[in-house]
Amino acid sequence: MASAATSEIEKRVGLDTYAVENDGIGGMLKTKVSDFRVEESFRRVPLDPKGRFSVIEVTLNNWETNRFVNRLARELKISRNRIWFSGTKDKRAITSQLMIVDAPMHKIETIDLSDVKISCMGRTHQKLKFGQHLSNKFTVIVRGCAKKDGTPLGDEEALDNANQIIKKMEEKLGKGLFPNWIGPQRFGGLRGVTAEVGDKVIDDDFEEAVNTYLGMESSFESEEVFEFRSKWNKTKDIDACLEIAPQKLGYEKKMLYELKKSNNYLAAFKTLPNNLQLMCIHAVQSKLFNKSLALRIKSNLTLSKPLIGDIVGHVTEKGNIDAKNLAIVEEETAERIERNCDLRRLAITGPLPGFEEIIAKGEIGKIENKVISDGKYTKEGWQIEKIPRLSSSGSRRALTSNFMNLSIEICSKEVEENNSMVWDKGPQKGDRWNPEGASIKFKFSLPPGSYASVLLREIMRSPINHY
């Protein structure tokens, strides 16, 4: 199984287009863990001393959310399904979020994990739903700003360029709006693996789904991981692969142990956490959304002014779309809908396809149908008979998202040694960053489901491995 180059990954998941013309500021994110901070914003959780569940605030330093939840479950000797959280956060970051745990407070208070702070807030009767928080507050530093040829971009030039891009997006889309791309995290990071696995699940080919998850290579992974995936692709020797599997490949090892026990590829796939299984299906839908959005931009069609045939949705107080309250733009409703789009009460949507196939009409419908038919997807394929909970009726997603409270400023360029292996090695072939370039700090808030890296991608224009 071949390794995908950066540009191939971007094209495959529909992240090869930008809202406005500009060279960007280059640079990269997460040079240091502390360069990327995110804090969930919640309404007050209703507490009750007699509540069954414990409410905790968790601050993680360089932990991926799912792996932390697995570890917390092991420490508490409970199923991970008894821990609820509202959003999955980046690993190389400092993140703060609420979690609800079906375990006694006194047991949680004994947990002591490196780079983890757990604050017990009280008891509650309520669980958390995914996406329940109001917004995410970000503080992010872009370091090593550079021109396309890799030469450093100075402080004032980088700051001015960033502000120019924001201004152009405001002129084209409206104040505080940017294309609502679904970012690389949804696709398994730099492997872009989840959509590839999801395609196999939709094709009812669980053997290939497992082989893809185990064997899909990436030039951005470590040598030992690359060796593991290469051996699986060449030999399919379970014992030999288990022998060399790095400790961090926990999900892969669980798959292999299940294959060794049962030789059942469906059972092996189901060793993945339920939310990761579902993410594989969502990644396919996300890829199709991104490609529809890209084709709309390339066709010079507006993202913020509704066209006849567009499907619009009501915007919730969190800035998301109410997918149960959609309307098709028709001649007699176009003026009223456009007015409500201007007021941010409604927003134009793009497809997250499923077996109910909620597709736009007219010229917009042709764009959406072209993307779906090019991928040879059918309505029936979204019914996952062997794992019915993965079946998806489909939905819609706003073409634009909104950022709030944006500030952009120059900050210190200093990076201590041993904070980043990438930084210490220096720019490599194909990179677009320079240690002499500017460091720019961005602060902003986004609604749940929108990605900080997607907003910053519009400004940076760096290769996908720089995020």
TORMARVO-95584 format. One line per 4 residues: their letters; for each residue x, y, z of C-alpha. Coordinates in Angstrom, 1 decimal. Layout:
<pts>
A = X Y Z  ...
</pts>
This chain:
<pts>
MASA = 0.0 0.0 0.0  1.6 3.2 -1.2  2.4 6.2 1.0  0.6 9.4 0.1
ATSE = 2.4 12.6 -0.5  1.2 15.8 1.2  -0.5 17.2 -1.9  -2.1 13.9 -2.7
IEKR = -3.6 13.8 0.8  -4.9 17.4 0.4  -6.5 16.5 -2.9  -8.0 13.2 -1.6
VGLD = -9.8 14.9 1.3  -10.8 18.0 -0.6  -8.4 20.5 1.1  -6.7 21.9 -1.9
TYAV = -8.6 25.1 -2.4  -8.8 28.5 -0.6  -11.4 31.2 -0.3  -9.4 34.1 -1.7
ENDG = -6.3 34.7 -3.7  -3.2 35.3 -1.6  0.2 33.7 -1.0  -0.4 33.4 2.8
IGGM = 2.2 33.7 5.6  3.4 30.1 5.6  4.8 28.9 8.9  3.7 26.0 11.1
LKTK = 1.5 25.3 14.1  2.4 23.4 17.3  6.1 24.0 17.2  5.8 23.8 21.0
VSDF = 2.9 22.1 22.8  2.1 25.4 24.5  1.7 27.1 21.1  -1.8 25.7 20.7
RVEE = -4.3 26.2 23.5  -8.0 25.5 23.5  -10.6 25.8 26.1  -14.3 24.7 25.9
SFRR = -16.9 27.3 26.8  -20.0 25.8 28.5  -23.2 27.0 30.0  -23.2 26.1 33.7
VPLD = -23.7 22.4 34.2  -26.6 21.7 36.7  -25.0 20.2 39.8  -26.8 18.1 42.4
PKGR = -25.0 16.5 45.4  -27.3 13.5 44.9  -26.4 13.1 41.2  -25.1 9.8 39.9
FSVI = -22.3 11.2 37.7  -19.2 13.2 38.6  -18.4 16.4 36.7  -14.7 17.1 36.1
EVTL = -12.7 19.7 34.3  -9.7 18.1 32.6  -6.6 20.0 31.4  -4.4 17.9 29.2
NNWE = -0.9 18.7 28.1  0.0 16.7 24.9  -2.8 14.1 25.3  -5.2 13.0 22.5
TNRF = -8.7 12.9 24.0  -9.6 9.3 23.1  -6.3 8.0 24.5  -6.8 9.9 27.7
VNRL = -10.4 8.6 28.1  -9.1 5.0 27.6  -6.4 5.6 30.3  -8.9 7.2 32.7
AREL = -11.3 4.3 32.2  -8.5 1.8 33.0  -7.4 3.7 36.1  -11.0 3.8 37.3
KISR = -11.7 0.1 36.2  -14.8 1.1 34.3  -15.8 1.0 30.6  -14.8 4.0 28.5
NRIW = -18.5 4.1 27.6  -19.1 5.5 31.1  -17.2 8.6 30.3  -18.8 11.4 28.3
FSGT = -17.3 14.5 26.7  -18.4 17.1 24.3  -15.5 17.4 21.9  -12.3 15.6 20.7
KDKR = -9.2 17.8 21.1  -5.8 17.9 19.4  -3.0 16.0 21.0  -0.1 18.4 20.6
AITS = -1.8 21.1 22.6  -2.9 22.3 26.0  -6.6 21.6 26.2  -9.3 22.2 28.8
QLMI = -12.7 20.5 28.7  -15.5 19.1 30.8  -16.1 15.4 31.2  -18.9 13.5 32.9
VDAP = -17.8 10.2 34.6  -19.9 7.4 36.0  -17.6 6.9 38.9  -17.4 8.1 42.6
MHKI = -15.7 11.4 43.1  -13.3 10.0 45.7  -11.9 7.5 43.2  -11.4 10.2 40.5
ETID = -9.5 12.4 43.1  -6.9 9.6 43.5  -6.0 9.7 39.8  -2.4 11.0 39.2
LSDV = -1.3 11.1 35.6  1.6 12.9 34.0  0.6 16.2 32.3  -3.0 15.9 33.4
KISC = -4.9 18.1 35.8  -8.3 16.9 36.9  -10.6 19.3 38.9  -13.7 17.8 40.4
MGRT = -16.6 20.2 40.2  -19.5 18.2 41.7  -22.2 15.7 40.9  -24.9 15.8 38.2
HQKL = -27.8 13.7 36.9  -27.0 14.6 33.3  -24.6 13.2 30.7  -22.8 15.2 28.1
KFGQ = -23.7 15.0 24.4  -21.1 15.4 21.7  -20.9 19.0 20.5  -22.8 20.3 23.5
HLSN = -20.4 23.0 24.4  -21.0 26.6 23.2  -17.7 27.4 21.7  -13.9 26.7 21.7
KFTV = -11.6 29.5 22.7  -8.2 29.3 21.0  -4.8 30.9 21.5  -2.5 29.8 18.7
IVRG = 1.0 30.8 17.6  2.2 30.4 14.0  6.0 30.2 14.0  8.5 30.4 11.2
CAKK = 6.5 32.5 8.7  7.9 32.2 5.3  7.4 33.0 1.6  6.6 30.3 -1.0
DGTP = 10.3 29.9 -1.7  11.1 29.3 2.0  12.8 32.7 2.7  11.7 34.2 6.0
LGDE = 8.8 36.6 6.2  9.3 39.6 8.5  7.1 40.5 11.4  5.3 43.5 9.8
EALD = 4.9 41.8 6.5  3.4 38.6 8.0  1.1 40.6 10.2  0.0 42.8 7.3
NANQ = -0.6 39.7 5.0  -2.7 38.0 7.7  -4.9 41.1 8.1  -5.2 41.4 4.3
IIKK = -6.5 37.9 4.0  -9.1 38.5 6.8  -10.1 41.7 5.0  -10.5 39.9 1.6
MEEK = -12.6 37.1 3.2  -14.8 39.7 4.8  -15.3 41.4 1.4  -16.1 38.1 -0.3
LGKG = -18.0 36.2 2.4  -19.1 38.7 5.1  -17.7 39.8 8.4  -16.3 37.0 10.6
LFPN = -17.0 34.3 8.0  -14.6 31.7 6.5  -15.1 28.4 4.5  -16.3 25.7 6.9
WIGP = -13.8 23.0 5.6  -13.6 19.8 7.7  -10.0 19.7 8.7  -7.3 17.0 8.7
QRFG = -8.1 15.8 12.2  -11.3 14.2 10.9  -9.3 12.2 8.4  -6.8 10.7 10.8
GLRG = -4.2 13.4 10.6  -1.3 13.1 8.2  -2.3 9.5 7.2  -5.7 10.6 6.0
VTAE = -6.7 7.1 6.9  -10.3 7.3 8.3  -12.0 8.2 5.0  -10.1 5.4 3.3
VGDK = -11.2 2.9 5.9  -14.8 4.3 5.8  -14.9 3.7 2.0  -14.1 0.0 2.6
VIDD = -16.8 -0.2 5.3  -19.4 1.3 3.0  -18.3 -1.2 0.4  -18.9 -4.0 3.0
DFEE = -15.3 -5.0 2.7  -14.1 -5.3 6.3  -11.0 -7.2 5.4  -9.8 -4.3 3.4
AVNT = -11.0 -1.9 6.0  -8.7 -3.6 8.6  -5.8 -3.9 6.1  -6.1 -0.2 5.3
YLGM = -6.1 0.8 9.0  -3.1 -1.4 9.7  -1.1 -0.9 6.5  -1.7 2.5 5.1
ESSF = 1.7 4.2 5.2  2.6 7.8 5.8  6.0 9.4 5.2  5.2 11.6 8.3
ESEE = 5.2 8.6 10.7  8.3 7.3 12.6  10.6 4.7 11.0  9.4 2.0 13.4
VFEF = 5.7 2.7 12.6  6.6 2.7 8.9  8.4 -0.6 9.3  5.3 -2.1 11.0
RSKW = 2.9 -1.0 8.3  5.3 -2.2 5.6  5.6 -5.6 7.2  1.9 -6.0 7.4
NKTK = 1.4 -5.0 3.8  4.1 -7.5 2.6  3.5 -10.5 4.9  0.1 -10.3 6.8
DIDA = 2.1 -12.1 9.5  0.2 -11.3 12.7  2.9 -12.6 15.2  5.7 -10.9 13.3
CLEI = 3.8 -7.6 13.3  2.9 -7.8 16.9  6.5 -8.4 17.7  7.6 -5.1 16.2
APQK = 4.5 -3.0 16.8  5.4 0.2 18.7  3.6 0.6 22.0  1.7 3.7 20.7
LGYE = -0.1 1.6 18.1  -2.6 0.4 20.7  -5.6 0.2 18.3  -3.5 -1.7 15.7
KKML = -2.4 -4.2 18.3  -6.0 -4.8 19.4  -6.9 -5.5 15.8  -4.1 -8.0 15.5
YELK = -4.9 -9.9 18.7  -8.5 -10.2 17.6  -7.4 -11.5 14.2  -5.1 -14.0 15.9
KSNN = -7.9 -15.2 18.1  -10.8 -15.3 15.6  -9.5 -14.6 12.1  -12.6 -12.4 11.8
YLAA = -12.0 -9.1 10.1  -15.4 -7.7 11.1  -14.6 -8.5 14.8  -11.1 -6.9 14.3
FKTL = -12.6 -3.7 13.0  -15.0 -3.6 15.9  -12.1 -3.5 18.3  -11.8 0.2 17.4
PNNL = -13.6 2.5 19.8  -17.2 3.1 18.7  -16.6 6.8 18.1  -13.6 6.0 15.9
QLMC = -15.6 3.5 13.9  -18.3 6.2 13.4  -15.6 8.7 12.5  -14.6 6.6 9.6
IHAV = -18.1 7.0 8.1  -18.2 10.6 9.0  -14.8 11.1 7.3  -16.2 9.9 4.0
QSKL = -19.1 12.3 4.3  -16.6 15.0 5.3  -14.5 14.4 2.2  -17.5 14.7 0.0
FNKS = -18.5 17.9 1.8  -15.1 19.4 1.3  -15.0 18.5 -2.4  -18.4 20.0 -3.0
LALR = -17.3 23.2 -1.2  -14.1 23.3 -3.3  -16.0 22.8 -6.5  -18.4 25.6 -5.6
IKSN = -15.4 28.0 -5.0  -13.7 26.9 -8.2  -17.0 27.5 -10.1  -17.0 31.1 -8.7
LTLS = -20.3 30.6 -6.9  -21.1 32.5 -3.7  -20.9 30.8 -0.3  -22.9 33.4 1.5
KPLI = -25.6 34.6 -0.9  -28.1 31.9 -1.5  -28.8 30.7 -5.1  -32.0 29.1 -6.5
GDIV = -31.8 25.4 -5.5  -29.6 25.9 -2.5  -30.5 24.3 0.8  -30.4 26.6 3.8
GHVT = -30.6 25.8 7.4  -31.4 27.7 10.6  -28.4 28.9 12.5  -28.5 27.9 16.2
EKGN = -27.2 30.1 19.1  -24.0 28.1 19.0  -23.5 29.0 15.3  -24.2 25.5 14.0
IDAK = -26.9 24.4 11.6  -30.2 22.9 12.7  -30.2 20.0 10.2  -33.8 19.2 11.0
NLAI = -35.0 22.6 9.9  -33.9 23.0 6.2  -35.4 24.7 3.3  -34.8 24.8 -0.5
VEEE = -34.4 28.3 -2.0  -37.1 29.0 -4.6  -37.9 32.0 -6.7  -40.7 33.2 -4.4
TAER = -38.6 32.7 -1.2  -35.2 33.8 -2.5  -35.4 37.5 -1.4  -36.6 36.6 2.1
IERN = -34.0 33.8 2.6  -31.2 36.1 1.4  -32.2 38.7 3.9  -32.1 36.1 6.7
CDLR = -28.7 34.9 5.5  -27.4 38.4 5.8  -28.8 38.5 9.3  -27.0 35.2 10.1
RLAI = -30.4 33.5 10.9  -29.9 31.2 8.0  -26.9 29.8 6.3  -26.2 28.0 3.0
TGPL = -25.4 24.3 3.4  -23.4 21.6 1.7  -24.0 17.8 1.6  -23.0 15.2 4.2
PGFE = -24.5 12.4 2.1  -26.4 9.4 3.4  -29.2 7.0 2.5  -31.8 9.8 2.5
EIIA = -29.7 11.9 0.1  -30.6 15.5 1.0  -29.2 17.1 -2.2  -29.7 20.7 -3.5
KGEI = -31.5 21.4 -6.8  -30.6 23.2 -10.0  -27.0 24.2 -10.7  -25.9 23.6 -7.1
GKIE = -27.5 20.2 -7.2  -25.4 19.3 -10.3  -22.2 20.2 -8.4  -23.2 18.1 -5.4
NKVI = -24.3 15.1 -7.5  -21.1 15.3 -9.6  -19.0 14.9 -6.5  -21.1 12.0 -5.2
SDGK = -21.3 10.2 -8.5  -17.6 10.7 -9.2  -16.9 8.7 -6.0  -19.4 6.0 -7.1
YTKE = -21.4 6.3 -3.9  -25.0 5.1 -3.7  -27.8 5.7 -1.3  -27.8 2.0 -0.3
GWQI = -24.1 2.0 0.6  -24.7 4.2 3.6  -26.8 1.4 5.2  -24.1 -0.6 7.1
EKIP = -25.9 -3.8 7.6  -23.2 -5.6 9.6  -22.9 -2.6 12.0  -26.3 -0.9 11.9
RLSS = -25.2 1.9 14.3  -22.8 3.2 11.6  -25.6 3.7 9.1  -26.1 7.3 8.2
SGSR = -29.2 9.0 6.8  -27.1 12.0 5.8  -27.2 15.6 6.9  -26.1 19.1 5.8
RALT = -23.4 21.4 7.1  -23.0 25.1 6.7  -20.7 26.2 3.9  -19.3 28.9 6.1
SNFM = -18.4 29.2 9.8  -17.8 32.2 11.9  -14.9 33.3 14.1  -15.4 35.7 17.0
NLSI = -13.1 38.0 19.0  -10.2 37.7 16.6  -6.9 39.4 17.5  -3.6 39.1 15.6
EICS = -0.3 40.2 17.0  3.5 39.7 16.7  5.1 37.6 19.4  8.5 36.4 20.4
KEVE = 10.3 34.1 17.9  12.3 32.3 20.6  12.0 28.5 20.6  14.1 26.6 23.2
ENNS = 16.0 23.5 22.1  14.3 20.1 22.6  10.8 21.6 22.4  10.3 20.4 18.9
MVWD = 12.2 17.8 16.9  10.8 19.3 13.7  12.1 22.8 14.6  15.5 21.4 15.8
KGPQ = 16.0 19.5 12.5  15.2 22.6 10.4  13.1 23.0 7.2  13.0 20.0 5.0
KGDR = 12.4 19.7 1.2  8.8 20.8 0.5  8.4 22.7 3.8  7.3 26.3 4.0
WNPE = 8.7 27.6 7.2  11.9 29.3 8.3  13.3 29.7 11.8  14.1 33.3 11.1
GASI = 10.5 34.1 10.1  7.9 35.9 12.1  5.9 34.4 15.0  2.3 35.5 14.9
KFKF = -0.2 34.9 17.8  -3.9 34.5 17.0  -6.7 34.5 19.5  -10.3 33.7 18.5
SLPP = -13.4 31.6 19.3  -15.1 29.1 17.1  -18.4 27.2 17.4  -18.3 23.4 18.0
GSYA = -17.4 21.4 14.9  -15.3 24.2 13.3  -11.5 23.8 13.2  -8.9 26.3 14.2
SVLL = -6.5 24.8 11.7  -9.0 25.4 9.0  -9.3 29.1 9.7  -5.5 29.4 10.0
REIM = -5.0 27.4 6.9  -6.7 30.2 4.9  -4.1 32.5 6.3  -1.0 30.3 6.3
RSPI = -1.3 28.4 2.9  1.3 25.9 4.3  1.5 22.2 3.4  -0.8 20.0 5.3
NHY = 1.9 18.6 7.6  2.5 22.1 9.0  -0.8 22.0 11.0
</pts>
